[in-house]
Amino acid sequence: MTAELRDSSREILHHYVILLQRQSSGFVYSSTHGFNQNEVREKLQAFTGGSIDLLKQDSGIAVLTINNPSRMNAFSGSMMVELEERVSQLESWTDGKGLIVCGAAGTFCSGSDLNAVKAICNPQDGMKMCMFMQDALTRLLRLPLVSVALVEGRALGGGAELTTACDFRLMASDSVIQFVHKHMGLVPGWGGAARLVHIVGSQNALKLLGGALKVDNQFGLQIGLADGVLEASQIKQGAESLIQQAENWLSCYTKGPAPVIHALKKVVLSGRELLLLDALRTEKDVFGTVWGGPANLQALASKTY
Ligand SMILES: CC[C@@H](C(=O)O)C(=O)SCCNC(=O)CCNC(=O)[C@H](O)C(C)(C)COP(=O)(O)OP(=O)(O)OC[C@H]1O[C@@H](n2cnc3c(N)ncnc32)[C@H](O)[C@@H]1OP(=O)(O)O
């Protein structure tokens, strides 16, 4: 092997190791990409309004609410910062098993707050916001919880992207998911395009993005963007609220001890994100954490043959 070849192999290996380290830490961007999280955070904080509310329940299912009803739950800058903070809180929630992401007051989220968008409409600021939100949403998807977006009303632009940062999507009747970016002369920037391709395949992703198609619940089910449809609770008296329906739907996947749910999510994530050999090794390591563990021993003791 020539010295030149050896150097370039070393360089490739080095990049690969950094990539794996970043994947395991959860962060997509660092100072090597010119990204300074604190600096972006400070800038975003200037665009106030709304909140991101987190309710952790004893059931192990948390509810994260996008709350800015006077702007159809659009994301102000301070909401972007709060989202990242809530994700941090969920990352260390050892008893957590599931997460419902929803919008306040009957609608999901209308994307970025267009007032903030206008104020930072230059490529440098746009890129910083984009990196901040990619980090936050990638970490949201990588939480050791089974997550579901409860889509009521509209999920537009960044709101549509947010739905793809959950493991599943449940759509209420009359709800719409629409990647309106093309109408804005944009492409998704919060990681929504990359995730959409994983969810619906590149053909459907191109149709949804290229046509800025409105996806209702039936179309959503047909292409695999929606995983279930919820009944409008106000129609039938005594009907369950949408949150209750989402909790019931989710409980099928969150039954059991938290460490087992965390382990399951980790093997699925590594299968999705890593190369096969690395995914297999991760699966082996995770297997080692549950094999002979309390849940495993209890299950074995309760079985009679
Ligand atoms: C990279 C950019 C991309 C991203 O970040 O990924 C984006 O997300 S850009 C934003 C994309 N979103 C949109 O283009 C949606 C814009 N809004 C609408 O099309 C409509 O408002 C609606 C969501 C379809 C609702 O229509 P309607 O029911 O007729 O209500 P109003 O239009 O009267 O809205 C009520 C109220 O809410 C304000 N609003 C709605 N969306 C936003 C928004 N994204 N940013 C800021 N404000 C928003 C709207 O202006 C109304 O306010 P008032 O006029 O003060 O009542």
The ligand as a Gaussian input file, in Angstrom:
#p B3LYP/6-31G(d) Opt

LIG

0 1
 C      -38.276000      26.448000       5.852000
 C      -39.614000      27.107000       5.864000
 C      -40.664000      26.176000       6.198000
 C      -39.994000      25.427000       7.262000
 O      -39.680000      26.033000       8.295000
 O      -39.750000      24.232000       7.019000
 C      -41.967000      26.714000       6.723000
 O      -42.571000      26.140000       7.553000
 S      -42.510000      28.172000       6.101000
 C      -44.169000      28.273000       6.709000
 C      -45.043000      27.349000       5.955000
 N      -46.396000      27.537000       6.378000
 C      -47.289000      28.221000       5.667000
 O      -47.001000      28.716000       4.590000
 C      -48.655000      28.331000       6.276000
 C      -49.157000      29.768000       6.205000
 N      -50.503000      29.837000       6.725000
 C      -51.595000      29.475000       6.025000
 O      -51.544000      29.020000       4.900000
 C      -52.914000      29.682000       6.690000
 O      -52.777000      30.633000       7.724000
 C      -53.480000      28.392000       7.302000
 C      -52.516000      27.709000       8.263000
 C      -53.851000      27.420000       6.156000
 C      -54.762000      28.706000       8.112000
 O      -55.682000      29.386000       7.290000
 P      -56.992000      29.996000       7.955000
 O      -57.728000      28.939000       8.698000
 O      -57.739000      30.710000       6.854000
 O      -56.477000      31.017000       9.081000
 P      -55.613000      32.322000       8.855000
 O      -54.852000      32.282000       7.582000
 O      -56.480000      33.508000       9.086000
 O      -54.559000      32.166000      10.035000
 C      -54.903000      32.485000      11.373000
 C      -53.774000      33.323000      11.928000
 O      -52.615000      32.518000      11.976000
 C      -51.539000      33.207000      11.329000
 N      -50.614000      32.218000      10.764000
 C      -50.912000      31.074000      10.161000
 N      -49.804000      30.431000       9.783000
 C      -48.780000      31.217000      10.160000
 C      -47.355000      31.085000      10.056000
 N      -46.769000      30.004000       9.485000
 N      -46.601000      32.072000      10.561000
 C      -47.140000      33.158000      11.162000
 N      -48.488000      33.326000      11.287000
 C      -49.289000      32.361000      10.802000
 C      -52.243000      34.020000      10.243000
 O      -51.407000      35.053000       9.805000
 C      -53.458000      34.519000      11.012000
 O      -53.036000      35.570000      11.851000
 P      -53.926000      36.907000      11.963000
 O      -54.057000      37.440000      10.591000
 O      -53.153000      37.779000      12.895000
 O      -55.241000      36.452000      12.526000

